[in-house]
Amino acid sequence: MDLVHGEGAYRLLVHSGFFSKTIVHENQEEEEAYTLTPSSRLLIKDKVTSLSPFVQAVLDPVLVNPWKFLGDWFQGSELTPFEKAHGMGLWDHCNQSPEYNNIFNEGMASDSRLMSLVVKDYKPIFEDLGSLVDVGGGTGTVAKIISEAFPRMKCTVFDLPHVVANLKDSQNLKYVGGDMFQSIPSADAILFKDQALLEPMVKSK
């Protein structure tokens, strides 16, 4: 990257909130430098709370291409943008594409790791629960965090059969495959993490 265009890119990233500009003193001279912001720190790969896999999942062509069909959807198309782009729904695509299924699950898991901060700061919400079912819980990242923080609570991860097929139960955590539109396992509380970003792509009107 040449300096002229590089400087322009840095300015754009500062304006977007990914970098912040600061002044450093070196050899008795002042120089401009760029530092990470709370937003960009979430993209550092070796951090527990990194959202880098989530960004990779949502910027993959599998999810980007359906946006091209958003106009058809607004005009009354019965098919979702994702179905128009790929000829099938998101969950069927994940079932047929192990490679993207792994990318998608890793992305959802990285987003869910932030739940550890919620559990830490809002413990009283969970303390009186004897059981909890995480609907659409993927590979169980959130449920694992909760089950480890509250060993007496029985946690269930409920997702599509192909998502939980090879996942192993533990002492107070089990995986159940099924369709949430048919039935949901009973529990004291239901956790449903909203995926608002995906709704226009995968849901019919």
ChimeraX commands (.cxc) that place a marker at each C-alpha (Angstrom):
marker #1 position 0.00,0.00,0.00 radius 0.5
marker #1 position 1.50,3.35,-1.00 radius 0.5
marker #1 position 1.65,6.10,1.63 radius 0.5
marker #1 position -0.88,8.39,-0.05 radius 0.5
marker #1 position -3.61,5.79,-0.38 radius 0.5
marker #1 position -2.60,4.19,2.92 radius 0.5
marker #1 position -3.08,7.47,4.78 radius 0.5
marker #1 position -6.51,7.87,3.19 radius 0.5
marker #1 position -7.49,4.37,4.28 radius 0.5
marker #1 position -6.38,5.10,7.84 radius 0.5
marker #1 position -8.42,8.31,7.89 radius 0.5
marker #1 position -11.47,6.35,6.74 radius 0.5
marker #1 position -10.92,3.76,9.47 radius 0.5
marker #1 position -10.61,6.54,12.06 radius 0.5
marker #1 position -13.85,8.08,10.81 radius 0.5
marker #1 position -15.52,4.64,11.01 radius 0.5
marker #1 position -14.39,4.12,14.58 radius 0.5
marker #1 position -12.01,1.22,13.95 radius 0.5
marker #1 position -8.88,3.27,14.68 radius 0.5
marker #1 position -8.23,6.33,16.77 radius 0.5
marker #1 position -5.52,8.90,16.11 radius 0.5
marker #1 position -3.00,9.81,18.77 radius 0.5
marker #1 position 0.26,11.72,19.11 radius 0.5
marker #1 position 3.44,9.88,20.07 radius 0.5
marker #1 position 6.73,11.44,21.08 radius 0.5
marker #1 position 9.85,9.93,19.57 radius 0.5
marker #1 position 13.34,11.44,19.39 radius 0.5
marker #1 position 11.96,14.73,20.71 radius 0.5
marker #1 position 9.54,14.88,17.80 radius 0.5
marker #1 position 5.79,14.51,17.67 radius 0.5
marker #1 position 4.29,12.03,15.23 radius 0.5
marker #1 position 0.76,10.93,14.47 radius 0.5
marker #1 position -0.02,7.29,15.17 radius 0.5
marker #1 position -3.07,5.06,15.06 radius 0.5
marker #1 position -4.36,2.86,17.88 radius 0.5
marker #1 position -7.09,0.26,18.18 radius 0.5
marker #1 position -10.52,1.19,19.52 radius 0.5
marker #1 position -12.85,-1.06,21.57 radius 0.5
marker #1 position -14.55,-2.04,18.28 radius 0.5
marker #1 position -11.37,-3.10,16.48 radius 0.5
marker #1 position -10.04,-4.92,19.55 radius 0.5
marker #1 position -12.93,-7.34,19.10 radius 0.5
marker #1 position -11.27,-8.46,15.85 radius 0.5
marker #1 position -7.96,-9.54,17.44 radius 0.5
marker #1 position -7.84,-13.25,16.70 radius 0.5
marker #1 position -6.10,-14.51,19.86 radius 0.5
marker #1 position -8.64,-12.93,22.23 radius 0.5
marker #1 position -11.41,-15.02,23.82 radius 0.5
marker #1 position -13.98,-12.40,22.86 radius 0.5
marker #1 position -12.73,-12.08,19.26 radius 0.5
marker #1 position -15.48,-11.60,16.68 radius 0.5
marker #1 position -13.13,-12.25,13.77 radius 0.5
marker #1 position -14.82,-15.60,12.86 radius 0.5
marker #1 position -18.23,-13.89,12.99 radius 0.5
marker #1 position -17.07,-11.20,10.56 radius 0.5
marker #1 position -15.60,-13.88,8.29 radius 0.5
marker #1 position -18.92,-15.75,8.28 radius 0.5
marker #1 position -21.15,-12.77,7.45 radius 0.5
marker #1 position -18.75,-11.44,4.78 radius 0.5
marker #1 position -18.48,-14.80,3.04 radius 0.5
marker #1 position -19.98,-14.77,-0.49 radius 0.5
marker #1 position -22.56,-17.30,0.74 radius 0.5
marker #1 position -24.18,-14.55,2.83 radius 0.5
marker #1 position -23.11,-11.53,0.75 radius 0.5
marker #1 position -24.58,-12.68,-2.59 radius 0.5
marker #1 position -28.20,-12.85,-1.33 radius 0.5
marker #1 position -28.16,-9.09,-0.75 radius 0.5
marker #1 position -28.25,-8.69,-4.54 radius 0.5
marker #1 position -31.78,-10.15,-4.49 radius 0.5
marker #1 position -33.13,-7.93,-1.73 radius 0.5
marker #1 position -34.97,-5.79,-4.32 radius 0.5
marker #1 position -36.93,-8.82,-5.58 radius 0.5
marker #1 position -37.87,-9.67,-2.01 radius 0.5
marker #1 position -39.16,-6.15,-1.35 radius 0.5
marker #1 position -41.26,-6.36,-4.52 radius 0.5
marker #1 position -43.12,-9.40,-3.24 radius 0.5
marker #1 position -40.99,-12.42,-4.10 radius 0.5
marker #1 position -42.13,-15.45,-2.12 radius 0.5
marker #1 position -38.55,-16.69,-2.00 radius 0.5
marker #1 position -36.09,-15.24,0.48 radius 0.5
marker #1 position -32.99,-13.51,-0.93 radius 0.5
marker #1 position -30.94,-16.50,0.23 radius 0.5
marker #1 position -33.22,-18.94,-1.60 radius 0.5
marker #1 position -33.03,-16.80,-4.75 radius 0.5
marker #1 position -29.23,-16.81,-4.62 radius 0.5
marker #1 position -28.65,-20.46,-3.74 radius 0.5
marker #1 position -31.83,-22.33,-4.61 radius 0.5
marker #1 position -32.35,-23.44,-1.01 radius 0.5
marker #1 position -32.60,-22.04,2.50 radius 0.5
marker #1 position -29.64,-21.20,4.71 radius 0.5
marker #1 position -30.00,-24.23,6.96 radius 0.5
marker #1 position -30.28,-26.63,4.01 radius 0.5
marker #1 position -27.21,-25.00,2.47 radius 0.5
marker #1 position -25.26,-25.45,5.71 radius 0.5
marker #1 position -26.37,-29.08,5.81 radius 0.5
marker #1 position -25.09,-29.67,2.27 radius 0.5
marker #1 position -21.90,-27.61,2.58 radius 0.5
marker #1 position -19.75,-28.85,5.48 radius 0.5
marker #1 position -17.12,-26.20,4.70 radius 0.5
marker #1 position -19.49,-23.25,5.10 radius 0.5
marker #1 position -21.32,-25.01,7.94 radius 0.5
marker #1 position -18.05,-24.94,9.90 radius 0.5
marker #1 position -17.45,-21.28,9.04 radius 0.5
marker #1 position -21.01,-20.38,10.06 radius 0.5
marker #1 position -20.88,-22.34,13.32 radius 0.5
marker #1 position -17.51,-20.82,14.25 radius 0.5
marker #1 position -18.92,-17.37,13.54 radius 0.5
marker #1 position -21.97,-17.93,15.71 radius 0.5
marker #1 position -19.76,-19.42,18.45 radius 0.5
marker #1 position -17.45,-16.39,18.51 radius 0.5
marker #1 position -20.44,-14.08,18.81 radius 0.5
marker #1 position -21.74,-16.23,21.66 radius 0.5
marker #1 position -18.48,-16.06,23.64 radius 0.5
marker #1 position -19.39,-12.52,24.61 radius 0.5
marker #1 position -22.07,-14.21,26.70 radius 0.5
marker #1 position -19.39,-14.89,29.33 radius 0.5
marker #1 position -19.45,-11.16,30.12 radius 0.5
marker #1 position -23.24,-11.22,30.47 radius 0.5
marker #1 position -23.11,-14.20,32.83 radius 0.5
marker #1 position -20.45,-12.51,34.91 radius 0.5
marker #1 position -22.32,-9.21,35.25 radius 0.5
marker #1 position -25.87,-10.57,35.55 radius 0.5
marker #1 position -25.49,-13.70,37.67 radius 0.5
marker #1 position -28.72,-13.16,39.68 radius 0.5
marker #1 position -30.76,-13.73,36.50 radius 0.5
marker #1 position -29.52,-17.32,36.26 radius 0.5
marker #1 position -29.00,-18.32,39.89 radius 0.5
marker #1 position -32.57,-19.48,40.60 radius 0.5
marker #1 position -32.99,-21.48,37.39 radius 0.5
marker #1 position -32.98,-25.26,37.56 radius 0.5
marker #1 position -32.97,-25.80,33.80 radius 0.5
marker #1 position -32.48,-23.85,30.59 radius 0.5
marker #1 position -32.81,-24.66,26.89 radius 0.5
marker #1 position -30.81,-22.70,24.33 radius 0.5
marker #1 position -32.95,-22.69,21.17 radius 0.5
marker #1 position -30.81,-22.49,18.05 radius 0.5
marker #1 position -27.79,-22.89,20.31 radius 0.5
marker #1 position -25.45,-24.11,17.58 radius 0.5
marker #1 position -22.40,-25.91,18.92 radius 0.5
marker #1 position -23.29,-24.96,22.49 radius 0.5
marker #1 position -20.87,-22.14,23.22 radius 0.5
marker #1 position -23.38,-20.13,25.27 radius 0.5
marker #1 position -24.80,-23.17,27.04 radius 0.5
marker #1 position -21.29,-24.34,27.98 radius 0.5
marker #1 position -20.52,-20.96,29.54 radius 0.5
marker #1 position -23.76,-21.04,31.52 radius 0.5
marker #1 position -23.46,-24.70,32.56 radius 0.5
marker #1 position -19.90,-24.17,33.81 radius 0.5
marker #1 position -20.90,-21.05,35.75 radius 0.5
marker #1 position -23.93,-22.81,37.28 radius 0.5
marker #1 position -23.11,-26.53,37.72 radius 0.5
marker #1 position -26.51,-27.29,39.30 radius 0.5
marker #1 position -28.42,-26.04,36.27 radius 0.5
marker #1 position -29.38,-28.55,33.57 radius 0.5
marker #1 position -28.72,-26.99,30.17 radius 0.5
marker #1 position -29.98,-28.21,26.80 radius 0.5
marker #1 position -28.75,-27.10,23.40 radius 0.5
marker #1 position -31.57,-27.44,20.87 radius 0.5
marker #1 position -30.74,-27.06,17.19 radius 0.5
marker #1 position -31.16,-28.76,13.83 radius 0.5
marker #1 position -30.07,-32.42,13.80 radius 0.5
marker #1 position -27.07,-31.88,11.50 radius 0.5
marker #1 position -25.75,-29.13,13.80 radius 0.5
marker #1 position -25.71,-31.23,16.98 radius 0.5
marker #1 position -25.14,-34.65,15.38 radius 0.5
marker #1 position -21.55,-35.17,16.55 radius 0.5
marker #1 position -21.60,-33.16,19.77 radius 0.5
marker #1 position -21.20,-34.97,23.08 radius 0.5
marker #1 position -23.24,-34.42,26.23 radius 0.5
marker #1 position -21.57,-33.60,29.54 radius 0.5
marker #1 position -22.70,-33.82,33.15 radius 0.5
marker #1 position -25.22,-30.96,33.05 radius 0.5
marker #1 position -25.26,-30.19,29.32 radius 0.5
marker #1 position -26.99,-32.19,26.60 radius 0.5
marker #1 position -27.65,-31.72,22.89 radius 0.5
marker #1 position -31.04,-32.33,21.29 radius 0.5
marker #1 position -31.80,-32.20,17.58 radius 0.5
marker #1 position -35.16,-31.09,16.24 radius 0.5
marker #1 position -37.28,-28.36,14.69 radius 0.5
marker #1 position -38.21,-25.38,16.87 radius 0.5
marker #1 position -41.35,-24.86,14.79 radius 0.5
marker #1 position -42.57,-28.31,15.84 radius 0.5
marker #1 position -41.68,-28.42,19.53 radius 0.5
marker #1 position -39.10,-27.20,22.05 radius 0.5
marker #1 position -37.79,-29.15,25.07 radius 0.5
marker #1 position -39.33,-27.96,28.33 radius 0.5
marker #1 position -37.22,-26.00,30.84 radius 0.5
marker #1 position -37.47,-23.27,33.47 radius 0.5
marker #1 position -36.18,-20.75,30.93 radius 0.5
marker #1 position -35.67,-20.51,27.18 radius 0.5
marker #1 position -32.69,-18.68,25.69 radius 0.5
marker #1 position -33.16,-17.42,22.16 radius 0.5
marker #1 position -30.29,-15.31,20.88 radius 0.5
marker #1 position -31.63,-12.99,18.19 radius 0.5
marker #1 position -29.86,-13.12,14.82 radius 0.5
marker #1 position -31.43,-9.94,13.45 radius 0.5
marker #1 position -28.62,-9.56,10.91 radius 0.5
marker #1 position -29.69,-12.73,9.10 radius 0.5
marker #1 position -33.47,-12.27,9.22 radius 0.5
marker #1 position -33.95,-10.41,5.91 radius 0.5
marker #1 position -31.81,-13.02,4.15 radius 0.5
marker #1 position -33.38,-16.24,5.42 radius 0.5
marker #1 position -36.95,-15.50,6.54 radius 0.5
marker #1 position -40.00,-15.33,4.33 radius 0.5
marker #1 position -42.41,-12.43,4.72 radius 0.5
marker link #1:1,2 radius 0.2
marker link #1:2,3 radius 0.2
marker link #1:3,4 radius 0.2
marker link #1:4,5 radius 0.2
marker link #1:5,6 radius 0.2
marker link #1:6,7 radius 0.2
marker link #1:7,8 radius 0.2
marker link #1:8,9 radius 0.2
marker link #1:9,10 radius 0.2
marker link #1:10,11 radius 0.2
marker link #1:11,12 radius 0.2
marker link #1:12,13 radius 0.2
marker link #1:13,14 radius 0.2
marker link #1:14,15 radius 0.2
marker link #1:15,16 radius 0.2
marker link #1:16,17 radius 0.2
marker link #1:17,18 radius 0.2
marker link #1:18,19 radius 0.2
marker link #1:19,20 radius 0.2
marker link #1:20,21 radius 0.2
marker link #1:21,22 radius 0.2
marker link #1:22,23 radius 0.2
marker link #1:23,24 radius 0.2
marker link #1:24,25 radius 0.2
marker link #1:25,26 radius 0.2
marker link #1:26,27 radius 0.2
marker link #1:27,28 radius 0.2
marker link #1:28,29 radius 0.2
marker link #1:29,30 radius 0.2
marker link #1:30,31 radius 0.2
marker link #1:31,32 radius 0.2
marker link #1:32,33 radius 0.2
marker link #1:33,34 radius 0.2
marker link #1:34,35 radius 0.2
marker link #1:35,36 radius 0.2
marker link #1:36,37 radius 0.2
marker link #1:37,38 radius 0.2
marker link #1:38,39 radius 0.2
marker link #1:39,40 radius 0.2
marker link #1:40,41 radius 0.2
marker link #1:41,42 radius 0.2
marker link #1:42,43 radius 0.2
marker link #1:43,44 radius 0.2
marker link #1:44,45 radius 0.2
marker link #1:45,46 radius 0.2
marker link #1:46,47 radius 0.2
marker link #1:47,48 radius 0.2
marker link #1:48,49 radius 0.2
marker link #1:49,50 radius 0.2
marker link #1:50,51 radius 0.2
marker link #1:51,52 radius 0.2
marker link #1:52,53 radius 0.2
marker link #1:53,54 radius 0.2
marker link #1:54,55 radius 0.2
marker link #1:55,56 radius 0.2
marker link #1:56,57 radius 0.2
marker link #1:57,58 radius 0.2
marker link #1:58,59 radius 0.2
marker link #1:59,60 radius 0.2
marker link #1:60,61 radius 0.2
marker link #1:61,62 radius 0.2
marker link #1:62,63 radius 0.2
marker link #1:63,64 radius 0.2
marker link #1:64,65 radius 0.2
marker link #1:65,66 radius 0.2
marker link #1:66,67 radius 0.2
marker link #1:67,68 radius 0.2
marker link #1:68,69 radius 0.2
marker link #1:69,70 radius 0.2
marker link #1:70,71 radius 0.2
marker link #1:71,72 radius 0.2
marker link #1:72,73 radius 0.2
marker link #1:73,74 radius 0.2
marker link #1:74,75 radius 0.2
marker link #1:75,76 radius 0.2
marker link #1:76,77 radius 0.2
marker link #1:77,78 radius 0.2
marker link #1:78,79 radius 0.2
marker link #1:79,80 radius 0.2
marker link #1:80,81 radius 0.2
marker link #1:81,82 radius 0.2
marker link #1:82,83 radius 0.2
marker link #1:83,84 radius 0.2
marker link #1:84,85 radius 0.2
marker link #1:85,86 radius 0.2
marker link #1:86,87 radius 0.2
marker link #1:87,88 radius 0.2
marker link #1:88,89 radius 0.2
marker link #1:89,90 radius 0.2
marker link #1:90,91 radius 0.2
marker link #1:91,92 radius 0.2
marker link #1:92,93 radius 0.2
marker link #1:93,94 radius 0.2
marker link #1:94,95 radius 0.2
marker link #1:95,96 radius 0.2
marker link #1:96,97 radius 0.2
marker link #1:97,98 radius 0.2
marker link #1:98,99 radius 0.2
marker link #1:99,100 radius 0.2
marker link #1:100,101 radius 0.2
marker link #1:101,102 radius 0.2
marker link #1:102,103 radius 0.2
marker link #1:103,104 radius 0.2
marker link #1:104,105 radius 0.2
marker link #1:105,106 radius 0.2
marker link #1:106,107 radius 0.2
marker link #1:107,108 radius 0.2
marker link #1:108,109 radius 0.2
marker link #1:109,110 radius 0.2
marker link #1:110,111 radius 0.2
marker link #1:111,112 radius 0.2
marker link #1:112,113 radius 0.2
marker link #1:113,114 radius 0.2
marker link #1:114,115 radius 0.2
marker link #1:115,116 radius 0.2
marker link #1:116,117 radius 0.2
marker link #1:117,118 radius 0.2
marker link #1:118,119 radius 0.2
marker link #1:119,120 radius 0.2
marker link #1:120,121 radius 0.2
marker link #1:121,122 radius 0.2
marker link #1:122,123 radius 0.2
marker link #1:123,124 radius 0.2
marker link #1:124,125 radius 0.2
marker link #1:125,126 radius 0.2
marker link #1:126,127 radius 0.2
marker link #1:127,128 radius 0.2
marker link #1:128,129 radius 0.2
marker link #1:129,130 radius 0.2
marker link #1:130,131 radius 0.2
marker link #1:131,132 radius 0.2
marker link #1:132,133 radius 0.2
marker link #1:133,134 radius 0.2
marker link #1:134,135 radius 0.2
marker link #1:135,136 radius 0.2
marker link #1:136,137 radius 0.2
marker link #1:137,138 radius 0.2
marker link #1:138,139 radius 0.2
marker link #1:139,140 radius 0.2
marker link #1:140,141 radius 0.2
marker link #1:141,142 radius 0.2
marker link #1:142,143 radius 0.2
marker link #1:143,144 radius 0.2
marker link #1:144,145 radius 0.2
marker link #1:145,146 radius 0.2
marker link #1:146,147 radius 0.2
marker link #1:147,148 radius 0.2
marker link #1:148,149 radius 0.2
marker link #1:149,150 radius 0.2
marker link #1:150,151 radius 0.2
marker link #1:151,152 radius 0.2
marker link #1:152,153 radius 0.2
marker link #1:153,154 radius 0.2
marker link #1:154,155 radius 0.2
marker link #1:155,156 radius 0.2
marker link #1:156,157 radius 0.2
marker link #1:157,158 radius 0.2
marker link #1:158,159 radius 0.2
marker link #1:159,160 radius 0.2
marker link #1:160,161 radius 0.2
marker link #1:161,162 radius 0.2
marker link #1:162,163 radius 0.2
marker link #1:163,164 radius 0.2
marker link #1:164,165 radius 0.2
marker link #1:165,166 radius 0.2
marker link #1:166,167 radius 0.2
marker link #1:167,168 radius 0.2
marker link #1:168,169 radius 0.2
marker link #1:169,170 radius 0.2
marker link #1:170,171 radius 0.2
marker link #1:171,172 radius 0.2
marker link #1:172,173 radius 0.2
marker link #1:173,174 radius 0.2
marker link #1:174,175 radius 0.2
marker link #1:175,176 radius 0.2
marker link #1:176,177 radius 0.2
marker link #1:177,178 radius 0.2
marker link #1:178,179 radius 0.2
marker link #1:179,180 radius 0.2
marker link #1:180,181 radius 0.2
marker link #1:181,182 radius 0.2
marker link #1:182,183 radius 0.2
marker link #1:183,184 radius 0.2
marker link #1:184,185 radius 0.2
marker link #1:185,186 radius 0.2
marker link #1:186,187 radius 0.2
marker link #1:187,188 radius 0.2
marker link #1:188,189 radius 0.2
marker link #1:189,190 radius 0.2
marker link #1:190,191 radius 0.2
marker link #1:191,192 radius 0.2
marker link #1:192,193 radius 0.2
marker link #1:193,194 radius 0.2
marker link #1:194,195 radius 0.2
marker link #1:195,196 radius 0.2
marker link #1:196,197 radius 0.2
marker link #1:197,198 radius 0.2
marker link #1:198,199 radius 0.2
marker link #1:199,200 radius 0.2
marker link #1:200,201 radius 0.2
marker link #1:201,202 radius 0.2
marker link #1:202,203 radius 0.2
marker link #1:203,204 radius 0.2
marker link #1:204,205 radius 0.2
view
